[in-house]
Amino acid sequence: MSRRVRRRPSPSIDAGEPLIPLSISDDDQETLRVSSAADFQRNWASLPDDTVINLFSYLNYRDRASLSSTCRAWRQLGASPWLWTSLDLRSHRCSPATATVLEGRCAALRSIRVRGVESAAAAIRLRARDLREIVADGCRDITDSTLSVLAARHEFLESLQIGPEPCERVTSDAVRHVALCCSSLRCLQLSGVREIDAEAVNALSRHCPLLEEIAFVDCASVDETALENLASLRFLSLAGTRNIKWASAALAWAKLPKLVGLDISRTDASPAAVSRLLSLSKCLKVLCVLNCASVQEERNHCDMAFNNTKGKLLLAPFTDIFKGIASLFVDIDESQERAVFGEWRSWKKKDKDTNDIMRWLEWVLSRGLLRIAEENPAGMDEFWLRQGAALLLSLLKCLEEDVKEKAASGLATFVVIDDENVAVDPRRAEAVMRDGGIPLLLGLAQSCHECLQSEAAKAIANLSVNSKVAKAVADEGGIRIIAHLARSLNKLVAEEAAGGLWNLSVGEEHKAAIAETGGIKALVDLIFRWPACSDGVLERAAGALANLAADDRCSMEIAVAGGVHALVMLAQSCKVEGVQEQAARALANMAAHGDNNNNNAVVGQESGALEALVQLTCSRSEGVRQEAAGALWNLSFDDGNREAIAAAGGVEALVALAQACSNASPGLQERAAGALWGLSVTEANSIAIGREGGVAPLIALARSNAEDVHETAAGALWNLAFNPGNALRIVEEGGVPALVHLCSLSRSKMARFMSALALAYMFDGRMERVALAGSSSEGASKVNLDGTRRIALKHIESFVASFSDPQLFSTVSSSSAPGSLAQIGEAARIQEAGHLRCSGAEIGRFVVMLIHPSPILRSCAAFALLQFTIPGSRHSIHHTKLLQKAGAGKVLRKSGAATLAPIEAKIYSKVVGSYLEHSEDTK
C-alpha cells in the first residue's frame, strides 16, 4: 500500500513523560519580546520573573524541565503556581509515578485533561483539592469506582467530561455518586452510558442546584421524563441516545424553565416531537437535529415542514446553519455569516445568553459533526458539500483549542469514505481546499499545542490522498511544516506527520521537496527513536520511506541517512504486520534501481537483511509475503545477493511460497515467480529450485489469467529449462501445454517470447539425451517426447512468424542495405526484452542453435539474438561482446547465406550480423 488514511482518532497513548502545554492570552504574549538574540544571550539571567514565567508557559513539559535546570532561580520560577493552574496530559500517559512527581506542584491546579483510564485514575494522586474541571477521553474502560473516587476527591468540581468513547462500565450509581459529592457541578458530559435512570437524574436535580449543562451522548437509555426536574438546566444534549419515548420527552422538556439549547442529533426523534418542542417550549432558542432520519424524511416529503419555528433556531441539514446562527446577532451582513465562529466574540450588541449559546454551539457542532463523519451515514453528501465542510473550517477559527481539535479531526474523518482501501471523496477534499482549508490547517499544525498539531497533521495527511490537495499543500509550504512535525518528540504528532509525508510522497513531484526539507532524515530518526511497540509511527515512517525509495536520488539519501539499517531492523524485530509490509516494500524499492546506484548491494550486505526477508515470506499476511518476495526479486539482480539469498534458505522458502499461492492475489503470484526467476539465473540455484519441487508451482502460475504473472512464470521456466534435468521435469509435470498456451495466446509479448525460448531450450536435443540416459525421475518413460516436441516446435514457428514482415523481408533478400536491416530490427523489436541480460553460456547456446538441424530452432535463435542486441537496449553492448567472444560473426554470416534456411533465420541473422559489425566499427 503506497498511502494511508485514518478515520477514527487513535486510541493509543504514549508511555513516556506527560507534556504540559499551557495557554496564555494574546496580551501576555507581548511580554516575550526581546530586542535581539545577542541581548538575550547576554542578559538571560537578568530577565524579569514575569517574563521568564510567560516564557515557560509556551513550553511543553520536557522543554520546561530542561529550561528549569539552567539555574536555581529558574527552577523556582518553573514551579510557579501560575504555570500549574491547568494541565493537558492527553498526548502522553499520566502514570501513578508521574502523578506522584507532579503532586507537589498541583496545589493551584484548576483544570486537567487526560487520556486513558490509567491517566484518569492517576490524576487522583495529584491531590488537587481545588480542581474545578476534569476532561478525560479514551476512557472506554472507566468504572463506577474510578469515577466515584474522582468525584469524591474533588468536591469543588464544576465540570466533568468523560468521552467521546462509550463508558459502558459506568452505571447510574456513579452518576448518583457524582451528584452527592459535587454540589458545585455546572456541567456534566458522559458518553455511552448504558442507562441513566430516574434516580440518578433526580439526584442531580436535588444536589446540584447550579447544574446548567448536561450531555448524555450515545447513551443506551436515559429517563426522559426525569429530566423535567432539572429546573436549572439551560443546555441539554442527548445526541445519539436511544430508546427515548419522544411523545412524553417533548412534553417534559418543554416544561424546563431555563432550557435554551437542545441537541437531539443522530436520534430517531419524530417530526411530531420536534414540532411540539418548537411550539411548546417558551425558553428554547436553539434546537439541533442533525442526521435525524425521520425529521429529514418529513422534510423531503413536505418542503414546508418546520418552516414555522416560532422564532426558534432549528439546525438541520436542510436549513442554512450559518444564516441561522448569525441571526442570533443584529446588523450582521451576509458576507460575515460564514466567519461567525471566528468573529462572534468581536461583534457588538451581544448579551451573556448569546455568548453562552455560541460556546455551547461550538461544542455541540464540533463533536456532532465529528461523530457524523465517523459514522459516515448515507445521504449526507449534499450536506457536507453545501455547508458541512464550511462549518468545520469555520470552527477551526474559534478560540477554544478543544473545539479546533474536534473540527480538525472532523475534516480528517469526513473526507475518508473507505479507510480499508484508502479512498477519499474527491469532492469533499476539494471543497475543503476551495474554502481555504489548507492554509488554516497548516497554521494550526504550527500551534504550540501538540494535540492540535496532531489533529491538523492527520487532516492534512488524509486530504493529501487527493492529488490536487497534495499540490495545494506543497504550494503553501506544507511539506516543510509536516517534515518539521515529524521531528516532534511527541509520538502522536510524529505519527500523524509521518502519515502526511507518506501520502505526500506518493506524488513524484513532491519527493524531492520532502528530501530537501529534511523529511528523509526525520523519518529514519523516527524509526530509531520509538520502540517497536509504536506500530503506528513505525508503519507510517516505513511507508513514507518506501514511497521515497522509488526515486533514485531519494533512495541514495535514505541509505546515507542510515535508512537501510533502520528498515532491516524493523524487518527483523517488529512483529506488527503493517510495519513488516512497509519495511519490506521500502527495501524492495531501495533495491530496484539497478545500475543507477549501489543500493542493491548495500541492502544485501546489511547484516541480517536477506535472512529477515526470507523469513517474512512465511508470514501469515499476504501483503508481507508479497513485499518480501518483491524485495528478494529485486535483490536477486545482484550476483552476490543471489548466492546469499540461497544460502539463507531463500530457494526453499520461495518454492514453498510459490506452492502456497495458487489462489493468492496476482501481485503475490507475480513476485513469488519473479523471485524464483531472479534466483534461477545461477545454474546451481536453478538446479536447487528444480530439486525442491519448484517446477510444478511455476507451471501452475503460468496458467494464471494475469499477464504480469505470465511473464514472471515464463521467465523462471525459461531459466530452469536451460538445465536439461529441469527441462525434463517441466515436460513430466505437464509444462509444455502451459508454455504452448502462453506462447500462442498470452497478450504479453514478453510472456510469449520467453515461453518460446523455454520450449526451444527444452527441445534442442540436450533434454532427450538426459531422458535416454535414464537420469530422469520415475515416470519419464510415459512422456511422448516426439509428439510433445512436434507441438512445441509448431508453436515456436508460429510465434516467430508473427513478427515477420514479408515486404521488408523481400527488400532485404534482394539488398542487405543497413537501413533496411535496421527497419527489420525495429519492426520485430519487443521493447521489454531489452531488459533481459543473458550469460555467456546462454548466448553461446543460441549461437550453437543457429546451426541446429531444426530450421524452426534456427529461426528462434536468430530472433532471440536480435532482441538481445538491438542498439540502444539496456544490455545490447554486453550481449554483442559475448557474441564476439563466442566467434558468432562467422556463424551469423553462414546462417544468413544458407540457401535452405527459413527466411526468418536468414533475415534475422543478417540483422544481428550488422549489429555486430557496427559494434566492431565503433570501437
N, C-alpha and C positions, 0 to 999 in steps of 0.2 A: 504494500500500500504506500503510495507516494505522498499522502497527506492525511490529516486527521482533524475531526471536529469534535466538539464536546457540547452536548445538550445541557445536562444537569450539572449543577455545581459539584465538584469533587468532595466526597465525604472524608477524604483522608486529611490528616493533620500531621504536622511536623513533630518530631521527637526532640527537637533542640530547645534552646532557650527562648522565652517569650519575647516578642517585640512589642514595644510600647510607644507607638506614635501618638502624640498629644496634639490637639488642635488649639490654635490661638487665633485671635481676631486679626483682621487686616490692619487695624490701628497699631496693634502690638508689633506687627512685622516691621514697622517703620523704625523701631528702636535698634534694629540689627544692622543699620547702615554703618559701614566702616570706611574711612577715607581711602585706603588703599591696602593692598596685600602686604606691602612693606611695613606700613604703620601697624597693621595687626600683628605681624611677626615681632615687632619691637615692643609693643605695648600690651600684649595679650594679658599679662599678669595684672595690669592696672585697669582693665575694663570694669565698669560699674557692675555691681552684683545683679541688678535688674537685667542688664544687657546679657550677662552670662546665662542667667536663668532662662531668658527668652531664647537664647541660642540653644540651650539644652532642649527646649520644648520642640524644636524641629527634629530631634534625633530619635531614632529607634533605640531599643534597649541596649543592643550591643555597642552602638556608636556612643551612646550616652555614658555607658560604663567605661569605655575606652578613654573618653574625654575626662571623665571624673578622676581617672587615675593619674592625670597630669600633675596635680599637686594637691596638698591638703585642703586649701581654700576651695578649690573647685569640687573636691569630694564632698565637702559640706554643702556647697550650693546645689550639687546634683541630688542631694537628699531633701531639698526644699519641699515643704508640703504643697506648695503651689503646683509643682510638677507632678504631684501624685493625687490629684483630685479625680482623675479618670484613667482607666487602663483599658487598652484594647489588645487582648491576648488571642484574638481569633486566628492569627496567622500561625501560631505555634501552640503546642500543648503546655498547659499550665499544670505541671506535676505537683504532688504534695511537697516535694523537696524545694521546687521553685517558689511555691507559695510561702513556705517557711522562711526562705531567704528574703522575700519581699515584705513579710509581715510587719517588720519594724517601720516601714515607710508608708503604711497604708492607713494611718490614723485619720487622715483627712479625706480618704477616698470616698467619692460620692457616686461614681458610675463605673461599672465594669462590663466588658463584653468578652465572652469566652466562646470557644467552640469545642464541643465534645463533652460527654458525661463526666469523664475524669477531670477535665478542667473545671466544670461546674462544681463538682464535689470538692476539688482542691481550693476553690475560691472561699470556702467556709473557713479555711485556715488563715486567711488574711486578717481576720479579726477586725474587719472594717465595720464597726458597730453603727457608724453613721451613714452607711451605704443607702443611697436613695434609688438607684437604678441597677437592675441586672438584666442583661440581654444575652441569651445563650442560644446558639444554633448547633446543628449537628448532634442534638441530644435525643436521638431516637430511643435510646435505652434508659432514659432517665426514669427513676422510680418515684413512688409516693414518698418514700423515706428521704431521698435526697432533696426533693422539692420541699418537703416539710421542714427539714433542717435548715435549708436556705432561708425559708420564711422565718423560722424561729430565731435564727441568729441575727436577723436584720429587721427588727420590728419597725424601723422608720422607713421601710421600703415604700416608695411611691410608684414605681413602675417595675413590672415583672413581665418579661417577654421570653417565651420559650418556643422556638420553631425556626424555620417552617417545616422541618421534618416532623412526622407524626409522633406524638408522645403516647404510644399505645399502652404503655405500662403505668400511665398516670390515671387515677380514678377520681371520682367525686370527693373521696376522703381527703386527698391532698388539696383540692380546691377549698374545702371547708377549713382545713388547717391554715391555709394562706389567709383566709378571711379572719380567722381568730387571732392570728399573730400580727397582721399588718393592717392596723386600723387606719393608717395614713395613705393607704393604697389609692392611687388615682387612675392607674392604667394596668390592665391585666390582659395579656395576649397569650393564648395557648393554641397549639395546633395538634390535630389528630387525636384528641382525647376520645376514648370510646363512648363515654357517657358523662354528661354533666346534668345531674338530676336536680329536682326542685329544692331539695335540702341544701345542696351546695350553693345554688343561686340565692336562696333566701339567707344563707349565712353571709354572703357578700352584701346583701341588702341591709342586714342588721348591724354588721360590724365594720363596714367600710362606707361611712356616710359621704366621703369625698370622691368615691369612685365615679369617674366621668367617662371612661373609655373601656370597652370590653371587645376583645376579638377572640371568638371561639371558631377558629378556621379549620375546615376539613374535619370536623368532629362527626362521629357516627350518630350522636343523638344529643340534643340539648332540650331541656324542658322549656318550650317556648312561652308558655303562659306564666311561668315563674318570673321571667324577665320583666314582667309588668311591675314587679315590686321594687325594681331598681329605680327609684324616683330621681336619683342624682345623675342617671346615665344621659350623656349627651351624644356619644358616638358608639355605634354597635356594628360589628362586622361578624357575619355568620357565613362568609363566603365558603362555598364547597361543603357546607354542613348538610347532612342528610336527615331523613325521617322527621321533617318538620310538618306539622299539621297547619297548612297555610291559612285556612279559614279562621281558626282560633288565634293563630300567630298575628295576623293582620289586625284583628280587633284588639288584642292585648298590647301590641307595640304602639298602636295609635294612641293609647292612653298615657304613654310615657310623657311626663310633663316637660322634660327638657331635651328630648331626643331631637337633634338637628341633622345628624348624619347616619345613614343606614346603608350597609353594603350586604346584599344578598346575591352577589355574583356567583356563577358556577353552581347554582342550586336548581331545583326543579320548581321554583316559585311559579305559581299560577298567575295568569293575567288578571284574574279577579282579585287576588291578594294585592298585586301591585296597584291596581285601581283603588282598592279600599285604603291602602296606606297613603296614596296621594290625596285622596278626598277627605279622609277622616282625621289624619294626624295634623294637629294645629301648629306644632313647632317644627316639624320636619322641613328641612330646606334642601337636602341632597339625598337622592336615592340612587344607588349604583346597582345595575342589573346586567353586568357584562357576562356574555356567554350563558344566558338562561334560555334554554331551548324553547320552552313553552311560550315565553314572552316574545321571542324572535318569530316564532311561527304565527302568533297572533298578529304581529305587525306585518308579516308577509301576506297574511290573509286580508288584512284591512289596513290600508295606508293611514287612515285617520285614527287608528288605535293609539292611545296615550298622547294624543295631541293636546288634550286639555289636562295639564299637570297641576292646575290650581296654584300656579305661581311657584311651584317647586321645581328643582333642577333634577331631571332624570338623565342619568348617564348610562347609555346603552350603545351597542354597535350601530344602531340606526339613527342616533342623534348626533348632532355636531358637538362633541365634547368640549372642544376649545371654546367655541362660542358660548356654550352654556356656562363654563367656569368663568369666563371673562364677564359674564352678565352679573356676577357677584359684585362687581365693581362698577362705578359710574364713570361716564365720559371716557370709555376705552374704545379706541377705533379699531377697525378690522385688522390693520397692519400689526397691532400689538397682541392679537389673540394667541398666536402660536408661541409667543415668548412669555406666556403667563407664568409658568413655574420659575423661570429665571428672573422675572422682574417684578412680581407682585409685591414684594416687600418694599419696593421703592415707590409704588403707586400711592397716591394720596386718597383721602376720603375712604379709609377702611377702618373697621372697628375690631374689637377683640374677637367677636364671634366670627367675623370673616377670616381673621388670622388663624383662629383655631380650625376652622373648616378647611382652609388651604393646607395647613400642616397635616390634617387628617387625610385629605385627598391625596397628598403626595405619598403618604404611607400606603393608603389603600390601592392606589393605581400602580405604584411601583411593584408592590408584591402581587397584586392581582394580575397584572399583565405578564409578569414573570411566570406565574402559575399557569396561566392560559397557554403561554408559549411552551411550557414543559409538556402539557397535555396535548398540544397541537391538534385541537378538535377540527373536524371537517367544517367547511363553510365559513371560515374566518379570513380567507384570502382578501376579500374586498375590504374588510375592516382594517387589516394590517396595512394594506396599500393606501387606503384613504386617510387614515388617521392614527392607526396603532403605532406604526414606526415613528411618526412625528411626535406622538405622546411620549414615547420612550426617550427620544432625543431631547424633548423639552425638559423632561425630568432630570436629564444629565446636567442641566444648568442650575438646578436648585442648590441651596446652601447645605442641606443635610447630606453628610457623607453616606449614611446608610441608604438613603433614597437613591443617590447616584450609583452606588454599588448594585442595587437591585435593578436599576434601569439598564446599566451596562450588561449585567447578566441576562436581562431580558433580550437585549439586542443580540447577544451571543447565542441565545437559545432559539428565538423565533425564526431566524433565517435557516435553521437546520431542519430539513424535512425528513432526513433519514441518516442518523448518525452511524449506522452499521455500514452503509455503502457510501459514506462521505458525500451526501447530497445536500446542496444548499440551493434554496429557491432563488433564482437569479433576479426575479422582480423585487423580492423583498430586500435582497442585498443591495441592489442598485437604487432602491428607494432610500435606504439609509445614506448612500453616497450622495444622491441628488440633494438631500435635505441638509447637507453639511455635516454628516455624522462622523466622517473620518477625522477632520481636524479636532472635533470635540473629543473623540475617544483618544486620540494621540495626546491631547492636552491632559486628559485625566490619567493617562499612562505615566505622565511625568509628575503626578501628585506625590507628596511626601507620605501619603497614607498607603501602606502596602496592600491592604485588602482592595482598595480602589485600583491600584496598579494591576493587581491580578485579574480583576474582572474586566478592566479595559483591555488588557492584553488578550484575554480569552475572546472578547468580542472582535477585536482586530483579526485574531487568528481565524476565527470561523468565517468572518466576512471575506477574508483574503482567499478563500477557496474559489471565489468568483474572480476571474482573471482581470475584469475591469476594475473591481475594487482593489485588487492587489496592486495594479498600476497606480491607482489613486493614492494608496498608502505609500508607495515608493516615491511618488511625485511630491508628497507632503513631508518627506524626510522621515517617514515612519520606520524604515529599515534601521536607521541609526538608533532610533528610540527603542525599538524592540531588541536590537542587539545589546544595548546598554542594560535593559531589564534582565536579559539572560545572564548577566553577571551578578544579579542580586543574590545576597546571602539568604534571602527568604525563599524557601523551596517552592511555595505556591506561585510566587511571582516568576521565579526562574522557569518553572514548569510551563506556565502559560506563554511566557516569552519564547521558550523553545518550540512550543506548538505554533506560534506565529511564524518563526523562522522556517519551520517545517513546511507550512503551507505556502509561504512566500517563495521558498526555494524551488517550488515546482516550476515556476516561470524561468526560462533560460535567461531572460533579460535581467533577473534580479540576483542571480548567483554571484556575479562579480561585485555588486554593491554590498551583499552580505559579507563577502570576504574583505572588502575594503574597510568596512566599519568594525572589523574585529570580531565578526559573528562566528567565524570558524573556531578561533581560539576560545571564545566564550563557550561554545558548545562542547568542545573537547574538555575544557575545565569542569563543566557540569558533570560529566561522567566520572571524573576523578573526585569531585567534591562530595557527591551524595552517595550514601551507602546503597548496597544492592537492593534493599527493600523499597527504595524510592522509584518504583517502576514507572510512574507517570512521567517524571522528569527524564528518566533514562530512555524511555521509549521515544519521547519527542526529540531529545537530543540526537539519538541514533538515527531517527527517521530524517531529521534535517540534514545530518551529515551524509546519509545515503543519497538524498537528492543532490546535494552539493558535489558528492564524489563522482557523479555522472559527468561533471565538467572537468576537462583535463587540468586546467590551471588550479581549480579548487581542490582537486584530488591531491595535487602535489602540496598545496598548503595544508591540507589535513594531515598528510604524512609528516611535514615539518613540525606541525603543532603537537605531534605525539598521538595523532588520531588512530593510527594503526594499532598501537599498544592498547589504547582505550577501548577500541571496538573488539579486539581479541579478548580483552579482559571480560567484557560483557558476554561474549560468546562462550567463554569458559565457565564463568562463575554465576551469572544471573540465571535464575530458574523461571523467570516470567517469560511466557511465550512471545508476547508482543515485543519485548526488548530483544529477545533472541532473533526474531524475524528481521527487525530493523538493523541489528548489528550485522547479521549475515548479508542482508541486502547492501549495506554500506561497503562491506568487504568485497562483495561481488562487483560493485561499481568501481571500487578502487582498482580492481584487477582487470578492468575492461578496456583499458586504453592502449593495449598492445605495445607497439614500439614508440609511442609518443612519450612515455616516461617509464621509469623502472619500478613503479608501484607494484606490478605483478610479482616481481621477485622479492620486493620488500615485504609484502604481505606473507608470501610463502616462507620467508626466512624468520618471521616473527615467532618467537618461541611459543609452541602450543597452538598456533593458528590453524594448521591443517588438521591436527587431531581434534580440535574443537569443532570444526566444520564437518568432519566425518561423523562425529558423534551426533551432531544436530540433524543429520539425515535420518536418524532413528527417532526423531521427536514425534510426539502424538499429534502435533499441529501440522496440518498440510502446508500452511504458509511458511513455517520454519523449515520444513523439509525442502520446499521449493526454492527458497532463497539460499539455503546451504548448498544444494545441488548446483544452483546457478553460480555460486561463488567458486565451487570446485571446478566447474566447467571453465570459467574464465581463467582460473589459476593454472589449469592444465595446459594452457598455451605456452607456458614456460617449461623448458626441458627439465630443469632441476625440480620444479614443483611436481611434475608428473611422477617422477620416481618417489618423491617424498610422500605424495598422496597415497601411492600404492603401499609404501612401507607403513603408513599409518592405518592400514586396513581399508583404504578407500575402494579398492576393487570389490571386496566382499560387501561393503556397505551399500555401494551404488547398484550392484547387481540385485541385492535384496530390495532396494528401493524400487528398481525397475519392475521387479516381480510383483511388488505390492501395489503398484499404481495403475493397474489396468483400468480401474474405474475412477481414477482421480481426475483432477482438472487438467485441461490441455497444458497449462503452464507448468505444472509439476511433471507431466509426462515429457514435455519438451526438454526440461532441464535435466531430468534423470537420464534420458537418452543422450543429451548433449554432453553431460559429464563423462559418460562411458565413451562417447565419440572422442572426447579430448584425451582420455587416458589411453585409448586403444591406438594412438599414434605410435607408441612404443610397442615393438613386437612382443616383448616379454609381458607387458600388460595385456596385450591383445590375447595372447595365449591363456593368461590367467583368467580373463573375462570369460573366454570360452569354457575353460575348465570349471569355473564356478557356476556355470549354468546361465550365462548372460545372453546367449543366443536366442532362446525361446522368448523371453520378455521383450527383446528388441523387435523380433518378428511381430509379436502382438501389437507393439506400439506402431509398427509400420502400417498396420491396418487401421490406425486412427482416422477420424474424419477431419482432423485439424492439419492444415498444411505445414505449420511450424513443426509439428511432431513428425510428419512425413520426412522432413529434411533431416532432423537430428537422428532419427532412427535409421534412415537410409545411409547417412554419413557414418554412423557407428558400424553398420553391417558392411559397408564398403571397406572400412579399415580392417574389420575382423576377417573379411574374405581374402585379404592379402595372404593370410596363413592358410595353407591347404587343409590342415586339420579343422580349422574353424569353417572353412568353405564347405567341407563335407558335413559338418554339424548343421550348417544353415540349410543344406539340402535335406538332411534327415529330419529336421524339425519343421519342414514344410515352408521354408523361407522363399523358395523360388516363386510360388504363386503370389506371395505377398509382394515380392520385388517386381514381378512382372506387372502386377496391378498398378504399382506406383509408376513404373516406367512408362506405362501407356496411358494412365488415367489421372494421375495427380495434376492439380492445377499449378503446382510449383515446378518450375523448370529445374530448379536445383535438385529437388527430390527425384525427378525423372532422370536427371544426369547421373547422380550418384548411384541410383538403383541400376542403371545400365552399366556403370563401371564395376559395381559389385558383381553383377552377373558375368561380366567379361572376365574378371579375376577368377570366378568360380569355374569357368569352362574354357580356360586357356590350356588345359592339359595337366596342370600340377595336381589338382584335386583327384583326377582319375587315377594318377599313379599312386596316391596315398590309399585310395579305395582298393586298388588291386593288390597293394602290399598288405592289406588286412589290418591296417592300423586304426581303422575307424571303430566306432562303438558298435555293440551288438545290434543287429537290425539293418546294417548298411546294405547288406545284400538285397534287401527288399526294395531298395530305391532303383527305379529305372533311370539310370543316368543318361542313356542315349535319348530317350523320349524327353526327359527334362531339359537336356542340352538343346534339342531342336526348338523347344518352346522358348527358351531363354534367348537363343540367337535370333529367332524371328522377331522378338520384341526389341532387341538391341538394334537390329536393322531398321525397324520402323522408326525408332527414336532418332537415330542419326539421319535418316532420310527426311524427317520432318523439318530439318534445318536446311535442306538443300534448296538452292535457287537455280533451276535449270538454265535460265537465261544467262545468269552470271557464270555458271559453270561452263556454258558453251563459249562464252567470251574468253575465259581463262584457258580453256583447252586449246584454243587457236592462238592465243597470245598471252604469255605469262607476264604481262605488264605489272609493275609494282602497284599501280593504282587499282587495278582490277583485283589483285590479291588482297589488298587492304580492304576493299569492299566486301570480299568474301568473308574475311575475318569479322568485320563489324556486323554483317548480316547474321552470322552464326553465333555471335557472342552471347553468352549467358552472364549477365553483369555480376551476379553474386559469386560466380565461380572464381572470379579474380581474387577472392579472399582465401581460397584454398591453397595450402602450402604442402607440397609433396617432398618426400625424402628422395635421396639419390636412388635407393632401391626401387621406389615406385616409378620414378621417371625411367629407370633402366628397364623395368618390366614393360612399360608402354613402348619403349624403343624396340625391344625384342618382339612385341606383339605386332609391330609394323611388318614383320616378315613371317607372320603366322600363316599356316596353311589356310585358315579360315578367312575368306575375304571380308566377312562381317566384322571379325575382331580387328582386322587391319584398319577398316574404316573407323571403328570405335576408337582405336588407339590414336589415329591421326586427329580425330575430332577432339579427344581429350587433351592432347598436346597443344592443339590450337587454343583451347580455353586457358591453359596454364601459361602460355607465352605471349598472349596478346599485349602489345606495348601499352603501358600506362596502368596495367593491372597491378595489384599490390605486390605480388611476388614474381612478376614476369622476369625480372633480372636474375633472381635466384634460380628459376627454372631453366632459363637459357644457359646459365653457367653449368648446370647439371647436364644439360643436353650436350654441351660442348665437351664436357669431361667424359661423357659416355661415347663420344665419337658419333653422334647421331646424324651429323651432316650427310655423310655418305649413305646412310640408311634412308634418310628422308629423300635424297635425290633418286635413289633406286626405286623407292615406293612411288614417287611422283611420276616416274617414267615407265612404270610397269604397264605393259600392254593389256594384260588380262585382269588388272586390279579394278575394283569398283571405282566409279567416278568420284565418290566421296573420299576414298582413301587417297587417290591421286591428287585431287584438288587440295584437300586439307594438308597433305604432306608438302605440297608446293608452298602453301601459305606459311606453314611453320618453318620451312626451309628459308623462306625470305626473311622471316623474323630473325632467324639465327644468323643469316648473312649480314643483316643490318646491324645486329649487335656486334659482330666482329668488326664491321667497318667503322663503328663509332668508338672503338677502343682507343 
